[in-house]
Amino acid sequence: MRVGPGFVIAVCFVLNMLGRGIGDSYAVFLLPLEREFGWTRSQLTSVYSVYLLVSGFMAPMIGLLFDRAGPRWVYGVGIASIGSGFLLAGSLDELWQFYVLVGAMVGAGTSMTGMVPASALLSRWFRGRLARAIGITFSGSGLGLVTFVPIAQALQDNYGWRYAYQVLGTGFLVLLPVVALVLPWKRIAAGTEPDSRTHGRVTQGDWTVRSAIRTRIYWGMVQAFFFTALGMFSVFIQLVAFLVASGFSTFTAAFAFGVCGMLSAGSVMGSGFLVERFGTLRTVTTAFAGSATGVTLLLLMSRHPSLPLLTAFVLIFGMSLGVRGPIISSMCTRHFAGPRVATIYGTVFATNSIGAALGSLIGGVIHDLTGGYTVVFIFSLCSLALASAPFWTVPALRHFR
């Protein structure tokens, strides 16, 4: 089996797509679980918060495990964890069981198949065009949404939520032998020599987590990652429920959710090109403006729901969704390049998952307290403003190329 840069991107892309697509499909399980068990919205979104918290707190450990044990173990255990969690979830009846299986097991597995190991692998194959490679891989998250969310919704509508969990879990476990035994991980992990086209700032040195956290650029990336996730996930996990409550059908709501993911796949894939063409600051600023506009459209829809507003929201919000992730990931892996880059990146990426977990939980709590979504959307807009600040106040981020 021939292994090259394109093959490595494809492997990282597919595994990220599968992990995030399955994990984030929880959004369409909210309403069926709410109807069957009578749990509050904050209780249900807290399951997703556990999923994200575990994913975040696991990220530094996964980076360390990757540096020591290699990708075969990381990806293999991740696939097994996600598949087992979903398969068993189909027989659950207690909320704490969802915390353990859908929250903890799936969260750990998603982290193991996500961007921490992928970024570490890609940094061994790419130098000057690392941002583009990471952007392509990151776009797998969006493609996973548009693939698995409608599938999960269709399975639920026709056979019930339990069957949907079991089918998705079984399908995932079928992939385990391929991932663990067939893929040439030794060659994939070997990497290649730096490309002769290398350009931009790459600091290959003795960076450690301790030395990295003493830099201003590190904390700027942390702030951007954390508050972006806080703002986006306070809205995103409840998007399907909000659209249904606004009068749209469950299929339309799930389809809109999926199309957001599809559009994000394209925009995220092109984020590296946009940075090369227009620079980091312009690209990131435009993405934040698009996200804020999308949330503002949701505010309008909460009072005047209509298909034109929904269409505008999907287009603007979807094309802005996730653009910042690969840019920050590329910054981190390039700036802190070295033997411990996976561990360092893991600590930065963890703040993204923690922000997402808190955002989804806070969004659910606000909904329960206010009985609506208006305050949720305002909270999201404030968080996005805080997320964009480091790109203007931290010189190393503002002028990064």
Stockholm file with secondary structure:
# STOCKHOLM 1.0

chainA/1-401         MRVGPGFVIAVCFVLNMLGRGIGDSYAVFLLPLEREFGWTRSQLTSVYSVYLLVSGFMAPMIGLLFDRAGPRWVYGVGIASIGSGFLLAGSLDELWQFYVLVGAMVGAGTSMTGMVPASALLSRWFRGRLARAIGITFSGSGLGLVTFVPIAQALQDNYGWRYAYQVLGTGFLVLLPVVALVLPWKRIAAGTEPDSRTHGRVTQGDWTVRSAIRTRIYWGMVQAFFFTALGMFSVFIQLVAFLVASGFSTFTAAFAFGVCGMLSAGSVMGSGFLVERFGTLRTVTTAFAGSATGVTLLLLMSRHPSLPLLTAFVLIFGMSLGVRGPIISSMCTRHFAGPRVATIYGTVFATNSIGAALGSLIGGVIHDLTGGYTVVFIFSLCSLALASAPFWTVPALRHFR
#=GR chainA/1-401 SS CCCCHHHHHHHHHHHHHHHHHHHHGGGGGHHHHHHHHCCCHHHHHHHHHHHHHHHHHHHHHHHHHHHHHCHHHHHHHHHHHHHHHHHHHTTCCSHHHHIIIIIIIHHHHHHHTSHHHHHHHHHHHCSTTHHHHHHHHHTHHHHHHHHHHHHHHHHHHHHCHHHHHHHHHHHHHHTHHIIIIISCHHHHHHCCCCCTTCCSCCCCSCCCHHHHTTSHHHHHHHHHHHHHHHHHHHHHTTHHHHHHHTTCCHHHHHHHHHHHHHHHHHHHHTHHHHHHHHCHHHHHHHHHHHHHHHHHHHHHHTTSCCHHHHHHHHHHHHHHTTSHHHHHHHHHHHHTCSTTHHHHHHHHHHHHHHHHHHHHHHHHHHHHHHSSSHHHHHHHHHHHHHHHTHHHHCHHHHTCC
#=GC SS_cons         CCCCHHHHHHHHHHHHHHHHHHHHGGGGGHHHHHHHHCCCHHHHHHHHHHHHHHHHHHHHHHHHHHHHHCHHHHHHHHHHHHHHHHHHHTTCCSHHHHIIIIIIIHHHHHHHTSHHHHHHHHHHHCSTTHHHHHHHHHTHHHHHHHHHHHHHHHHHHHHCHHHHHHHHHHHHHHTHHIIIIISCHHHHHHCCCCCTTCCSCCCCSCCCHHHHTTSHHHHHHHHHHHHHHHHHHHHHTTHHHHHHHTTCCHHHHHHHHHHHHHHHHHHHHTHHHHHHHHCHHHHHHHHHHHHHHHHHHHHHHTTSCCHHHHHHHHHHHHHHTTSHHHHHHHHHHHHTCSTTHHHHHHHHHHHHHHHHHHHHHHHHHHHHHHSSSHHHHHHHHHHHHHHHTHHHHCHHHHTCC
//
